[in-house]
């Protein structure tokens, strides 16, 4: 007590108590008080868990369902593909490709020749069963191509006299009944002076792409093969493939088309804007991407509103509970002041109790969420692939919600502690 005033000293604990001893006493008092009010303490934890568990589940659904949609689109090369419109108005040289390849949003970019130059007929070679030719697009590929990644693209370059190495799309392989190692005839035709001049090159299937990598009938080859096909169709000879013509094709120093893949679907809009600033009109799946990302933004906005309402409702309930607790324990707080516990200690005691209750409520909410998530994932299991979850909570989101629950619990407790510290022990004991 302060001499001459009758007021308790504003210390953190009883006289002579150090920080460790003060904390030990705080925890001992808090646990004892919570055990004494066991029913009320349990109801407080249940109230927090009942508010927090649905939020955890809703955010888990957002991250699981929408996150899975975004991840699937990110894994689909077609969603990240950007190609220019086939107008022939632009030409792209080596310096342009080198500059664009340095953009941080670009994962892969490769020159492409005229679209019509890559149309060929594929048929089984030699003694294979006679089949209807498959009209397919022959597209260039190189190391880093997300479509052919993992299929040994760096070994596609064939020496003169060897079969052309090709990686088939799932659609083309299915129609040809082709498997890795199978030989195909790659049939090309051109017309000069009204005379049709077909040419044939032997190709060897080096791999078959998964169906999700490319939709349509196509074969992926080294860029040199595409340039050879274009040169032949322009009337030139291709010695490496044994095709006759009017001399070797000139070196290509610029291209009318390209295939560009961004690192993420979120980068498509950025790269599209840059290309448009360069007077290049790109073709993308930006509309589908925007719909998915817009759905995610709107859902997060709704969840934030729901979280705010839940937090406000819980905070109001906690304020009422803390006010009632202070009024019920006014005599106990007065006695604590008289025996030497300072105002700081009295403010800390409700906060420690609130933190312990919040911790229990958060753990209980986590258990309820785990059960709900397991049930949801089991229900949607047949629609998910390995590693996918319909309900999964990001660690950062879980941490943020737990911190929010702790803060919402502590603020009313802090107000209650200040009210408890303001109690005049003399007045309170006289009234008792």
BELMO-V552848 format. One record per residue. N is the residue number from 1. SS is DSSP state (~ for helix, > for strand, _ for the rest). OMEGA is omega in radians with two decimals (999 if undefined). Layout:
n;ss;omega
N;SS;OMEGA
N;SS;OMEGA
//
This chain:
n;ss;omega
1;_;3.06
2;_;-3.08
3;_;3.03
4;_;-3.09
5;_;-3.12
6;_;-3.12
7;_;3.11
8;_;3.13
9;_;-3.13
10;_;3.12
11;_;-3.12
12;_;-3.11
13;_;3.13
14;_;-3.09
15;_;3.07
16;_;-3.12
17;_;3.07
18;_;-3.12
19;~;-3.11
20;~;3.14
21;~;3.12
22;~;3.12
23;~;3.13
24;~;3.13
25;~;3.10
26;~;-3.13
27;~;3.14
28;~;3.11
29;~;-3.08
30;~;-3.14
31;~;3.14
32;~;-3.12
33;~;-3.14
34;~;3.09
35;~;3.14
36;~;3.10
37;_;-3.03
38;~;-3.11
39;~;3.14
40;~;3.12
41;~;3.12
42;~;3.11
43;~;3.12
44;~;3.12
45;~;3.11
46;~;3.13
47;~;3.10
48;~;-3.14
49;~;-3.14
50;~;3.10
51;~;-3.01
52;~;-3.07
53;~;3.08
54;~;3.11
55;~;3.10
56;~;-3.12
57;~;3.13
58;~;3.10
59;~;3.07
60;~;3.08
61;~;3.12
62;~;-3.11
63;~;-3.12
64;~;-3.06
65;~;-3.11
66;~;3.11
67;~;3.10
68;~;3.09
69;~;-3.13
70;~;3.12
71;~;3.10
72;~;3.11
73;~;3.09
74;~;-3.14
75;~;-3.13
76;_;-3.12
77;~;-3.10
78;~;3.14
79;~;-3.12
80;~;-3.09
81;>;3.02
82;>;3.07
83;>;3.10
84;>;3.06
85;_;-3.05
86;_;3.12
87;_;-3.10
88;_;-3.08
89;_;-3.09
90;_;3.01
91;_;-3.06
92;>;-3.10
93;>;-3.06
94;~;-3.13
95;~;3.11
96;~;-3.14
97;~;3.12
98;~;-3.13
99;~;-3.11
100;~;-3.14
101;~;-3.14
102;_;3.10
103;_;-3.08
104;_;-3.11
105;_;-3.05
106;>;3.10
107;>;-3.07
108;>;3.04
109;>;-3.05
110;>;3.09
111;>;3.08
112;>;3.12
113;_;3.13
114;_;-3.07
115;~;-3.08
116;~;-3.13
117;~;-3.08
118;~;3.12
119;>;-3.12
120;>;3.01
121;>;3.11
122;>;3.09
123;>;3.07
124;>;-3.07
125;_;2.97
126;_;-3.02
127;_;3.13
128;_;3.13
129;_;-3.13
130;_;-3.13
131;_;3.07
132;_;3.13
133;_;3.11
134;>;3.08
135;>;-3.05
136;>;3.03
137;>;3.05
138;>;-3.01
139;>;3.11
140;>;3.05
141;>;-3.14
142;_;3.13
143;_;-3.11
144;_;3.12
145;_;-3.11
146;_;3.14
147;_;-3.05
148;_;-3.13
149;_;3.13
150;_;-3.11
151;_;3.06
152;_;-3.10
153;~;-3.10
154;~;3.13
155;~;-3.12
156;_;-3.10
157;_;-3.09
158;_;3.07
159;_;3.10
160;_;-3.12
161;_;3.10
162;_;3.10
163;_;3.07
164;>;3.13
165;>;-3.09
166;>;3.01
167;>;-3.06
168;>;2.97
169;_;-3.12
170;~;-3.13
171;~;3.14
172;~;-3.13
173;~;3.14
174;~;-3.12
175;~;-3.14
176;~;-3.02
177;_;-3.04
178;_;3.07
179;_;3.12
180;_;-3.12
181;_;-3.12
182;_;3.11
183;>;3.11
184;>;2.95
185;>;3.10
186;>;-2.99
187;>;-3.13
188;>;3.09
189;>;3.04
190;>;-3.14
191;>;3.07
192;>;-3.13
193;_;3.13
194;_;-3.12
195;>;3.11
196;>;-3.11
197;>;3.12
198;>;3.07
199;>;-3.10
200;>;3.02
201;>;3.09
202;>;3.14
203;>;3.09
204;>;-3.13
205;>;3.13
206;>;-3.14
207;>;3.09
208;>;-3.08
209;_;2.98
210;_;-3.05
211;_;-3.10
212;_;-3.12
213;_;-3.10
214;_;3.10
215;_;-3.13
216;_;-3.13
217;_;-3.08
218;>;3.00
219;>;-3.11
220;>;-3.07
221;>;3.06
222;>;-3.11
223;~;-3.12
224;~;3.12
225;~;3.11
226;~;-3.13
227;~;3.10
228;~;3.12
229;~;3.12
230;~;3.12
231;~;3.13
232;~;-3.13
233;~;3.06
234;_;3.07
235;_;-3.09
236;_;3.11
237;>;3.07
238;>;-3.03
239;~;-3.08
240;~;-3.13
241;~;3.11
242;_;-3.14
243;>;-3.11
244;_;3.11
245;_;-3.10
246;_;3.09
247;_;-3.12
248;>;3.13
249;_;3.09
250;_;3.11
251;_;3.13
252;_;3.14
253;_;3.06
254;>;-3.03
255;>;3.14
256;_;-3.04
257;>;3.04
258;>;2.96
259;>;-3.09
260;>;3.10
261;>;3.09
262;>;3.14
263;_;-3.12
264;_;3.09
265;~;3.11
266;~;-3.12
267;~;-3.06
268;~;-3.11
269;~;-3.12
270;~;-3.12
271;~;3.11
272;~;3.13
273;~;3.12
274;~;3.12
275;~;3.12
276;~;3.07
277;~;3.10
278;_;-3.13
279;_;3.04
280;_;3.13
281;_;-3.07
282;>;3.00
283;>;-3.10
284;_;3.03
285;_;-3.02
286;~;3.14
287;~;3.12
288;~;3.13
289;~;-3.12
290;~;3.13
291;~;-3.14
292;~;-3.13
293;~;3.08
294;~;3.09
295;~;3.12
296;~;3.14
297;~;-3.11
298;~;-3.14
299;~;3.10
300;~;3.11
301;~;3.11
302;~;-3.13
303;~;3.10
304;~;3.09
305;~;3.12
306;~;3.14
307;~;3.13
308;~;3.12
309;~;3.13
310;~;3.14
311;~;3.12
312;~;3.12
313;~;3.12
314;~;-3.13
315;~;3.12
316;~;3.13
317;~;3.14
318;~;3.09
319;~;3.12
320;~;-3.13
321;~;-3.12
322;~;3.09
323;~;3.13
324;~;-3.14
325;~;3.13
326;~;3.13
327;~;-3.11
328;~;-3.05
329;_;-3.13
330;~;-3.12
331;~;3.13
332;~;3.13
333;~;3.12
334;~;3.13
335;~;3.11
336;~;3.09
337;~;-3.10
338;~;-3.11
339;_;2.97
340;_;3.10
341;_;-3.04
342;_;-3.09
343;~;3.11
344;~;3.12
345;~;3.13
346;~;3.07
347;~;-3.08
348;~;-3.04
349;~;3.10
350;~;3.13
351;~;3.11
352;~;3.12
353;~;3.13
354;~;3.13
355;~;3.12
356;~;3.09
357;~;3.12
358;~;3.12
359;~;3.10
360;~;3.12
361;~;3.13
362;~;3.10
363;~;3.13
364;~;3.10
365;~;3.10
366;~;3.11
367;~;3.11
368;~;3.10
369;~;-3.12
370;~;3.10
371;~;3.13
372;~;-3.13
373;~;3.12
374;~;3.12
375;~;3.14
376;~;-3.13
377;~;3.09
378;~;-3.13
379;~;-3.08
380;_;-3.03
381;~;-3.07
382;~;3.13
383;~;-3.06
384;_;3.06
385;_;-3.10
386;_;3.13
387;_;3.14
388;_;3.11
389;_;3.08
390;_;3.13
391;_;3.11
392;_;-3.02
393;_;3.08
394;_;3.14
395;~;-3.14
396;~;3.12
397;~;3.11
398;~;3.13
399;~;-3.13
400;~;3.13
401;~;3.11
402;~;3.10
403;~;3.10
404;~;3.13
405;~;3.14
406;~;-3.14
407;~;3.14
408;~;3.08
409;~;-3.05
410;~;-3.07
411;~;3.07
412;~;3.12
413;~;3.10
414;~;3.09
415;~;3.12
416;~;3.12
417;~;3.10
418;~;3.10
419;~;3.13
420;~;-3.14
421;~;-3.12
422;_;-3.14
423;_;3.07
424;_;-3.05
425;~;-3.14
426;~;-3.13
427;~;-3.08
428;~;-3.11
429;~;3.08
430;~;-3.13
431;~;-3.14
432;_;999
//
